[in-house]
Amino acid sequence: MMERFRAFWGQVFTPVARLLLRLGVSPDVVTIIGTVGVCAAALVFFPRGDFLVGVLVIVVFVFSDLVDGLMARLSGQSSSWGAFLDSTLDRFGDAAIFAGIAMYYAGRGDSQPLTGLAIYCLVMGSVTSYVRARAESLGMQAKVGIAERADRLVAVLLMTGLSDLLDVPALIPVMLGALAVASTVTVLQRVLLVRSQARATV
């Protein structure tokens, strides 16, 4: 599903990618600007409870993740460095989104349990990615689970935006709870898969 999503928007943004290349903009610059935009929107709008505005701004900058990849492929600049930079900066954006939600509940939202839940989602998002990266660095695979990064990102942005648009604040706690469970299950799935692969090589 996400691959079809990428293919569609890839066609839409190809002209934009070509224009930026003609202007001399590098894919790395687009990656950095996109990350800064996501982090700024999440940490400025979410703590104030302006979730819909924050989500709309974040979505605009999230598309830079498609544009920089298109630029790299069109210009023949695809490299290990670009992939590393993109993946690393993605973690900053993801963390900022959950940090912004945690800041809201620590302030205006006035809920310590939900603050803790948002922080747990932030941490587990990083752990989920780390487990896979560490497994692959050891020559094993861990690309399994019910909570891939793209799924988590779509879920948090969709439900956070709808909670504000429909004036149903309960959507955010429900979403956080579901992501907490899904991320935990995903980490366990990946750990068990790596364990079985490691035992098979003994």
C-alpha positions in Angstrom: 0.0 0.0 0.0 2.8 2.5 1.0 4.7 1.5 -2.2 1.7 2.5 -4.3 1.4 5.7 -2.4 5.1 6.4 -3.1 4.7 5.6 -6.8 1.8 7.9 -7.2 3.3 10.9 -5.4 6.6 10.2 -7.1 5.0 10.9 -10.4 3.4 14.1 -9.0 6.6 15.5 -7.6 9.0 14.5 -10.5 8.6 18.0 -12.1 9.4 19.6 -8.7 12.5 17.4 -8.4 13.7 18.3 -11.9 13.2 22.0 -11.2 15.2 21.9 -8.0 18.0 20.2 -9.7 18.0 22.8 -12.5 18.3 25.4 -9.8 21.3 23.7 -8.3 19.7 22.5 -5.2 21.2 19.2 -3.8 19.1 16.3 -2.5 20.9 16.6 0.9 19.7 20.2 1.3 16.1 19.1 0.6 16.5 16.3 3.2 17.8 18.7 5.8 15.1 21.4 5.2 12.4 18.8 5.3 13.6 17.5 8.7 13.9 21.0 10.1 10.4 21.8 9.0 8.9 18.6 10.5 10.7 19.2 13.8 9.7 22.9 14.0 6.1 22.2 13.2 5.8 19.4 15.7 7.5 21.3 18.5 5.8 24.6 17.9 2.2 23.6 17.1 1.6 20.4 19.0 2.5 21.6 22.5 0.0 24.4 22.0 -2.8 22.0 21.0 -2.8 23.2 17.4 -2.8 19.7 16.1 -4.5 20.2 12.7 -2.3 23.1 11.7 0.8 21.2 12.9 -0.2 18.1 10.9 -0.8 20.0 7.8 2.6 21.7 8.0 4.3 18.5 8.8 2.7 16.7 5.8 4.0 19.4 3.5 7.6 18.8 4.7 7.2 15.0 4.8 6.8 15.1 1.1 10.4 16.3 0.9 11.3 12.7 1.8 10.0 11.8 -1.6 11.5 14.7 -3.4 15.0 14.2 -2.2 15.0 10.6 -3.3 13.6 11.5 -6.7 16.3 14.1 -7.1 19.0 11.7 -6.2 17.8 9.1 -8.7 17.3 11.7 -11.5 20.7 13.2 -11.0 22.5 9.9 -10.5 23.5 11.1 -7.0 22.1 8.1 -5.1 24.7 7.0 -2.6 25.2 5.3 0.7 25.7 8.7 2.3 22.4 10.0 1.1 20.6 6.9 2.3 22.3 7.2 5.7 21.5 10.9 6.1 17.9 10.4 5.1 17.4 7.5 7.5 19.2 9.4 10.4 17.2 12.6 10.0 14.0 10.6 9.8 14.5 9.6 13.4 14.7 13.3 14.4 11.4 14.0 12.7 9.7 11.0 14.2 11.0 11.9 17.7 9.9 15.5 17.4 6.3 14.5 16.6 5.9 12.3 19.7 7.9 14.8 21.8 5.4 17.6 20.7 2.5 15.4 21.8 4.3 14.6 25.1 4.8 18.3 25.7 1.2 19.0 25.1 0.1 16.5 27.8 2.8 17.7 30.1 1.4 21.2 29.7 -2.1 22.1 28.4 -3.2 18.5 28.2 -2.4 18.0 31.9 -2.0 14.3 32.0 1.1 12.5 33.3 0.0 9.1 32.1 -0.5 10.3 28.6 2.8 12.2 28.7 4.5 8.9 29.7 2.6 7.0 26.9 3.8 9.5 24.3 7.4 9.2 25.5 7.1 5.4 25.4 6.0 5.6 21.8 8.9 7.9 21.0 11.4 5.5 22.6 9.9 2.4 21.0 9.9 4.0 17.6 13.7 4.4 17.9 14.1 0.9 19.3 12.1 -0.6 16.5 14.4 0.9 13.9 17.6 0.2 15.9 16.8 -3.6 16.2 16.5 -3.9 12.5 19.6 -1.8 11.8 21.6 -3.8 14.3 20.4 -7.1 12.9 21.3 -6.1 9.4 24.8 -4.9 10.5 25.3 -8.5 11.8 24.3 -10.0 8.5 20.7 -11.0 9.6 17.3 -9.8 8.6 14.6 -8.2 10.9 12.2 -6.6 8.5 9.1 -7.9 10.1 6.4 -6.6 12.4 3.1 -4.8 12.5 4.4 -1.3 13.0 6.7 -0.2 10.3 7.9 3.4 10.3 5.6 4.5 7.5 2.6 2.9 9.2 3.4 4.7 12.5 3.8 8.0 10.8 0.5 7.8 8.9 -1.3 6.7 12.0 0.0 9.4 14.3 -0.6 12.2 11.8 -4.0 11.0 10.7 -5.4 10.5 14.2 -3.8 13.6 15.6 -5.2 15.8 12.8 -8.7 14.2 13.1 -8.8 14.7 16.8 -8.5 18.5 16.3 -10.7 18.6 13.1 -13.5 16.6 14.6 -12.9 17.9 18.2 -12.5 14.4 19.6 -9.5 14.6 21.9 -9.8 10.9 22.8 -8.5 9.9 19.4 -4.9 10.8 20.4 -4.8 8.6 23.5 -6.4 5.7 21.6 -3.8 6.2 18.8 -0.9 6.3 21.3 -2.1 3.2 23.1 -2.4 1.3 19.8 1.1 2.4 18.6 2.6 1.5 22.0 1.2 -2.0 21.7 2.1 -2.4 18.0 5.7 -1.1 18.5 6.2 -3.4 21.4 5.0 -6.4 19.4 7.1 -5.4 16.5 10.3 -5.2 18.6 9.5 -8.7 20.1 8.9 -10.1 16.6 12.2 -8.8 15.4 14.2 -9.9 18.4 12.8 -13.4 18.1 13.5 -13.5 14.4 17.1 -12.5 15.0 17.4 -15.0 17.8 16.3 -17.8 15.5 18.7 -16.7 12.8 21.6 -16.5 15.3 20.8 -20.0 16.7 20.7 -21.4 13.1 24.3 -20.2 12.5 25.7 -21.9 15.6 
